[in-house]
Amino acid sequence: MFESLPDRVSVYEVSPRDGLQNETAIVPTTKKKRLLDALAASGLARIEMTSFVSPRWVPQLADADDLCALVDQRDPSVVYSALCPNEKGLERAIAGGIREIGMFVSASETHNKKNVNKTIDETLAVFEPVCVGARAAGIAVRGYVSCLWGCPYEGAIDPRRGLAVAHRLVELGCYQVSLGDTIGVGTPKQTRDIVKLFLAEFRPEQVALHLHDTRGTALANVIVGLDCGVRDFDASVGGLGGCPYAPGAAGNLATEDLVFTLHGMGVRTGVDLERLWEAGKVAESIVGRPLPSKVHQAGVRSLRS
């Protein structure tokens, strides 16, 4: 292990969307803008800022249009993205100046039904015109396959089900597919098996990992993914997050913990850890409660000379 570490990996920040969506108290748009500014100032170059989903389903993100109007998306060093579940969402994304959209499908039929009230096939059928329209508008499309490590309703999931979904997303035009351990049940051997399965059929740059830390295994799974060849990792500052339709799925992998670990291994991310830690403090002040990230709590000081 660690015989061929990369010089650099890409961190995909999801706290403004995936991190805040599960908060019960509505966060004002201006405070979300403060968080976005702090994240961008840390050097994060890929930030998922919101979702163009119906406010009835995720009230926290009802201000997506207003938030887009507040954020300067002309800076070429930062790509702000948003989830876009349908053609109406795409219209809003185009109007909001979004340069990249994301689309979620589950590897579990039950979770997919709970999440979007559609089967997997029905969801992919809705996504087809969205992808066509996005490409015509010059907007990049990223896919997500959730519940790949396990489902809160169905239990164990055959990863080949997720592999089939990923192939369909790529066929639709997704430049990358992020593989999700939505309820944080993954262990290193399972992660190695899943990553190897996907990298046997996709190029490394087409695969990312989106790991929740519900049971404290996210970083261990990152290390396995890194060793297998994955170079893109999703994370949420402070460890904010969880899925409203996956009971018990509290807490994404914390961006500070990920960056601290990678930098300690000599892997560059382009992120200033001190400024990232400050962004975590902004996130903590916004939600009004302590955040679970270990580095957030302990500070960024390293023992490396």
N, C-alpha and C positions, 0 to 999 in steps of 0.2 A: 504494500500500500504506500501511496505518496511518492512513487518513483517518477511520476510525470505530471506534477502539479502545473496548472496553467499559470501564466504570468498575471492574468486578469480574468475576472468574471463580471457579469452584469447583474445588478440588483434591480428588481422591479418592485417599486414601493406601492403598497395597496392600502395603506392606512386611511386615506381620506374617503375611500369607498368601502372596502371590506372591513376596515377597522372601525369606522363610525356607524355602519349600517345597523349594528346590533345594539347601539346605545338607545335607551328608552327616552331619555331627555333630549329634545331636539336641540342640536347645536346650531347657533345662528350662522348665517352665511358668511358674515364678516370674520368670524372666528375660524371657520374652515379656510378662508383665504389666508389668515395668519399662519395656519399650519402648512398650507401649500407653499407659502413663501419661505418658511423655515426649512422645509424639506428640500426645496430647490437650492437654497443657500448652502446646504450641506454637500452639494455636488451630485445628488441623485438625478439621473438623467431620464428616467422613465417613471412616471407617477400616474397611477390610476386615480383620478380625482372625484368621480361620481358615477352615477348610473341613470340612464334615461328610462327608468322603469316607472310604472304607474305609481303615483303617490299613495294609492290605496294599499299597495303591497309593501312598500318600504317608505313610510312617511319621512324618515330621516333624510332621504335624498330627494325630497320634493322640490328642492331649490336648485336643481341641476342647471337650469337655464340661467338663473341669476348668478350662480357661481361662475359659469363660463364667461359671463359678461364682465366679471370682476378680474379675471385672471388674464394676464398678458401672455398669449400663446405664440407670440412672434419670436420669442427667444429660441434660436435653433438648437441650443444646448440642452433643452428640456422638451421631452415629448409628453404631453398630458393626454391621457386616454380616458375612456368611459365605457361602461357596459352599455350594450345597445341590443335589446331583446327582439326588436321588430322594426318594420319599415317606418312607423311613426317615430320611434326612437332615433332612427337614422336621420330623419328630417331634422329633428332637434339637434342632433350631433353636428350636422352640416351647418346649421344656422349658428351654432355655438362655436364654430371654428375648430372643432376637435379633429386631430390629425390621425388618431388611432382609436378603433373601437374593439371591445372584447365581447365574446359570446360564450355563455355557459351551457354545457350539456352534462348530464350526469351519466356515470356508468351504471347507475341503478335506476331501473324503471320507476320504482316506488318513490325514491327521492326526487326524481325528475318531475313526477306527477305532483308531489307536495310543493315543489319549488315553483314550477311554472304552469301547473295544471294541464300538462300535455305529455304524451308519450315521447320517447326519444326520437322516433321517426317523425312525429308531428313537429317537434321542436326544430329538427334539422330542415324540414320543409319550409318552415317560417324563415329560417336563416338564409336560405338560398337567395331570395331576392335582395335581402339586406347586404349580402356579400357582393352581389353584382352591382348594386347601387353604390356601395362604399368604394369599390375599385374604380368605378366610373368617376367618382368624385376625388380620386387620389388619396383615399383614406386607407391606411393599413388595417388589417384585421387579425386579431389574436384570438385563439380558442382556448377554452378551459374544459377539462374533463374532471368532474368532481366525483367524490366518493370512490376513487379507484382503489384505495387501500381497504375500504370497508364502508358499510352503509348503516346508519342508525336504525333502519327499518328491515333491511334484508340480511344484515350480517356480512359475512365474507362475500367478496365479489371476485369473479373470475377476471383477472386483468385483461384477458383477451377480448372481453366485452368492451372495455375502455379503449383497447387498441383499435377495434373496428370503428368506434366513434371518432377517434383521432384521425383515422384515415379519411373519414368522410369530411371532417372539418378541413383537413388539408386540401382535399379535392375541391371544396368550396372556395378555397383561396386564403386560408389562414396561414400566415408566414411562420407561426409558432403555436404549439399547443402546450399549455401549462397543466401538468398532472397534479391533481389535488388529493391530498390526504385530509379530507374535509372534517373528519371527526378525530384526527390525531391518534390513530391506532397503529400506525406503521412502525415496524421494527427494522433494524438494519438489513437483515437477511432478506426480508420481504421486499424492502426497497431495492436492494441489489437485483433481485429477480425481476421486478417490474421495470427498472431502468434498462436492464440488459434486453428485455423483451422489446422495448420501444426503440432502443438504439440499434437493434438489429434491422429495423425497418425504416428508421428516420435518421436524418443527419443530426449531429449534436445540436446545431443551432436551431433546429426545429422543435427541440424539447426543453421545457423548463419544469421546475418543481415548485409546487405551492403546498407547503407543509405546515400543518397546525401543530401546536406544542401542547395539546391537551394533556398528554401523559409524559411530557418531558423528553420526548425522543426526537424532536425536530432537528436539532443540530447534529445528532448522530446520523440521522438519515441524510442530511446535507453532505456530510463528509463522505458517505458511501456514494451518493450521486456524483460528487466531485471526482472521486476516484474512478468512477465508471465513465466519466467524460462529459457530464452535464456542466454547462457553463452559464446558465441563467437560473436565478432563484428569486422567487417572490418573497416579500417580507413586509411586516407592518411595524412602524416605529412604536416602541414601548410594549409591543406584544398585543396591541389593540386588535380586537376582532372576534369573529365567530359568525356562524351562519344561522339566520333566523329559522331556517327550515331543516336544521340538523341539530336536534337537542344534544346538549353536552359538548358542542364543538367550540368551546371557548378558547380564544387565544391563538392568533397566528404566530408563526416564528417571528421573534423580535428582530428588527433590522439592526439594532445596536449589537445584539449578541452575534448575529451573522457576520457583520462587518468586523467586529473585534476578533472573532475567530479566524476569518480569512486573512486579515492583516497580520495576525500573529503567525500564520503559516507562510507568509511571504507572498500572498495572492492579492493583487491590487483590485480595488473596486471603483476608484475615482471619487470615493466619498470621504469627506473630512469627518472623522469620528467625533471630534469635539463638537462640531456644529450639529452633527446628527444627534448627539446627546442633548444638546440645547433644543433641538426640534422635539425630542421626546418630552422635555419639560413643558413645551408649548402644548403638546397633545394632552399631557396630564392636567394642565390648568384648564383646558377646554372641557374635558369630561368630568373634572372635579373629583377624581379618586386616584389612588396610587396605581401605577401600571406595573405589570409583572416582569418586564424585562430585567434580567440579572445585571446587565451592564448599566441599564438605566438606574438601578438601585445602588450599585456599587461604585459607579464612576468609570471613567475610561482609562485610568492609569494602568499601564502595562509594566511588567517586571523586565521586559526585554530592554537591553542597554542599546 
